[in-house]
Amino acid sequence: MLFLAVFCGFLAEYQLEHKIEKDREKEYIRSMIEDLKQDATTLNNLITFFSQKGKDLDSLMILLNTPNIMEKGDIIYLKGKTAPYMRYFASTDRTILQMKNSGGFRLIRNNFAANSILDYYAALNFSDQLQNINRQQAESYRNIALDIFDPMIFEGMISDKTNIVTKPEGNPRLLTYEKKQLTKLAGAIHYFNTSRRTLGVSYLEQKQGATNLISILKKEYHLK
C-alpha cells in the first residue's frame, strides 16, 4: 500500500510537471507568433522604403549624366545627401533569446515546428551579411561624394530641430563637373543600388518566411 501511494504520488507529480511544461511551450509559441507578426510588419515597411530608395538612386544617376547638370544643383544636392541613408532589419528576437538563455527550446517537442523555427532564424544570418555589404557600399559612396559635394551646403540642408534634410536654396554648384569624377560616383551608386535590390529580395523572402512560420505554429499548436 505504501508503495502504491508513493507511486501514485510520483505519477501525479509527473503529470503536473508535464502539464506545466506543455503550458510553457504554448506560451513560448504564442509569444513567438507576436514577434513574427512584428517582423512581418517591419519587413513590409522596409520593402516599401527600399522600393522608393531604388527610385531615388536611379534618379540621381540620371541627374549626374544629364547635359544640363549645372541647372539641377538643388535636386542633385538633395538626392546626393539622402542617397546613403538606409534603414535595416532587426528581428524582434525577445522570445527566441529567452528560450535560448533559459533552455526553453527543449520544451518545443514538435519537431516540425522546432525545425521551422530554426530555419527562420538561421535565414537572418544571410540578411545580416547582405546588410553589411550594403553598409560598406554606402560608405564607399560617401567617400567619393566628398570630392563632388560641398559639405557646407550639406550642413545647411539639415534642420537642428527636426534633423530633416531639405532641398537647398538656389542652384548650388558641385565641387567638380569633371566627367571622370561624376562617372565614379555614378558607379558607386550602381553597386550600392545593386546590393539594395539583392537585400530587398532577401527581405521579401524573410517576410514570407515569417508569414509561413506563423501559419505553421498556429496549425501545429491549434491556435487561432
N, C-alpha and C positions, 0 to 999 in steps of 0.2 A: 504493500500500500504506500509506504514511504517513497519507494522508487517510482511508482506511478504518479504520485503527487509532484515529485521533483521533475519527472519527465514532462508532465502536463504544463508545469510552470515554465520549463525550458521552451516548449512549443509556443506558449502564449507570448513569451518574451521575443522569440524569433519572429513570430508573425507581426508583432508590434513594430519591431525594428524594420522588417521588410516593408510594412505599410509606410513608415516614416520615410524610408529611402525612396519608395515609389512617389510619394507626395513631393519630396525634394526634387526628384527627377523632373516631374511635371512643372514645378516652379521654375527650374532652370530653363526648360523648354519654352515656357510662356515668356520669360524674361528675354530669352534669345530671339524669339519672334519679334518682340518690340524693338530690339536692337537692329534686326534685319529690316524692319519697316523703316527705321530711321536711315539706315544705309541706302535703301532704295530711293527715299526722298532726296537725300543728299546727292546721290549719283544722278538722279533725274535733273536736279538743278545744275549740276556740273556739266552735264551733256548739253543743256541749253546754253550755258556760258561758253563752252568750248566751240559750239557752232557759231556764235557771234564773234568769238575771238578769231576764228578762221576767216570770217568775212573782213574783219579789221586788218588782219595781216595781209590778205590778198590786196586790199585797197591800198595799203602802204607800199607794197611792191609796185603797184601800178603807178602811184604818185611819184615814186623815185625814178620812174622811167618815162614820165610824161614830158613832152617837149617844152611845155610852159611851166616847168617845175618852179621857177623863180616867182611865179604868181600864186603859188599854193603854200606859202610858208606857214600860215596859221594852222591849216588842217594837217600838214606834214608834221609839224611840231606836236600837235595833239595826239596823232596816231603813233608818232615816234616815241613819245613819252609813255603812253599806255601799253605799247606793244608787249613789253616783257612782263607786264602784270599778270600773274596767273593765280588760279585757285586750285588746290589739290585735294584729293580724297583722303580722309582719315576715318577709318571704320569705327563705328560705335561698338567697342570691344569689351564693355564692362562685364558682361556675363561670361564670355569665354575666358577672360583673365581671371575672374573669380573662380571659375571651375578649375582652371589650371593651378592656381595658387592654393586652393583648398583641397585639391584632389577630387573635386566633384565630378570630373569627367568619367570616373569609374561608375558613376550612377547611371550613365547613359547605356542601358543594356540592349537597346535596339541597335543592332549592328548596322543596318541600312542608314538609320538616322545618324549614328556616330560617324560613319564614313562620309556621309553627305556634308556634315558639319566640318570635318577635317578638310575635305576637298575645297569647300568655300573659302575657308580662312587661309589655306595654302595658296590659293589663287591670288590673294592680296599681295604676296611677295613679288609676283610678276608686275603688278601695277606699281609697286614701290620702286622697282628698278626702272620702269618707264618714266616715272615721275622724276627720278634723279637725273636721268638723261635729259629730260626737258628742262630741268633747272639749270643744268650745265650749258645747254644751248641758249637759254635766256641770258646767262651770264656772258656768253660769247657775244651775243647781240649788244649787250650794254657796253662791252669793251670797245667794239667797233664804233658804236654810236657816239662815244666820247670825242671822236675825231670829226664828227659831222654836225652834231647839235650843240648849240651854245648852252652850257649848263645854267647860266644866269637866267636865260629865258625859261628853261625848265623850272627853275626855282620859283619864278614869278607866276607860274601856272598853278601852283598848289596853294590852297587856302589853309591858313594856320588853324582856323576854327573847325573846318569840316574835313580837311585832308582830301578834298575833292579836286581832281585835275580839271581845269577849264582851258578852253582854247585861248591862246594869247591874242592880244590886240594887234591890229595892223597886219603887216605881212613880213614877219621876221625872217632874216636871211639865215641860211645854213652856213656853217664854218667853211664848207667847201662844196663846190658843184663838180668836182673832178669825177669823170665817168668811172674811173677805176675804183675810187672810194665808195661811190654810190652803188656800184655793182657788188662790191664786197659786202656792203650792208644788206643788199637785196639777197645775196647768197646766204647770209646768216639767218635772215627771215625765212628763207625757203627751208632750211634744215630744221629750224625751230618749229615751223608750221608742219613739217612732215612728222616730227615726233608728236606734235599736238594731235594730228589725225590718228596716229597709232594709239596714243593714250586715250583718245576719245572712243575708239573701238573697244579698248580694254574696259573702259567704264560702262559701255553698253553691255558687254558680256558679264561684268560684275553685277550690274543691276539685274540682269536676267537670272544670274546665279542666286541673288538674294531672293528674288520672287519665287524661283523654283524651290529653294530651301524652305521658305515659309510654307509652301504648299505641301512639301514632304513632311515637315514636322507636324502640321495640322492633321494630316491624314494618318500618320503613324501613331499619334497620341490622341486621336479623336477629339480635336479641339476645333472650335468654330472660329 
